[in-house]
Amino acid sequence: MHEPFRPKQGNLQTARPQLALEILLHFYAFAGVVVLLRLLLRLLHVDHRLWIGATVYRFTDVVARPLGRLPGGEREVIGGATLPDLTLVALLILLPLGAVALADQRRRTPR
């Protein structure tokens, strides 16, 4: 039989950064789901007239609309996906890679 779960007896200074990290991870996961859902809806040619399209596009147009103003921003690259849609997915992938690289670099530098 397993022992019942008992929370660690840590101090408040270690609990606050852990809580902040968990909140950031939940926000990143939610943003990732919304961005990937936007890409899927664009690939399936779902427009703003359907409720799911209107809801997802309302949240993501805040970031995608300025990217769409760049040259070639409204051009469809794959299916119905435009350059801003693919840029958001690329940022979604590259953000954790950058965080890992920075953490690795901090560990290697002597203090």
C-alpha positions, 0 to 999 in steps of 0.5 A: 500500500502507498503512503497517503499524500502529505504536503512537503514542510517547506517554507513560504519562500519556496512556495511562492515561486512554485505557485507562480511557475504553476500559474504561468504553466497553466496560462501557457497551456491555455494559450497553446490550446487556443493558438492550436485551435485557431490553426485548426479552424483556419485549416478547416476554413471555419469563419467568424460566423460560427460561434466557435470561430467567433470565440477563438478568433476574438481571443487570438486576433489581438495578436494575429491582427498586427502580424497580418499587417506585415507584408504578405501577412494575409496570404494563405500559406497552407490551406486557410492558414495565414502567416500570422497563424503559423507565426503564433504556432512557431512562437508557441514551440520556440518559447519553451525552447528559449526558456530551456536554453536560458536555464541551461546557460545560467547553470553553466556560467560560474558565479 
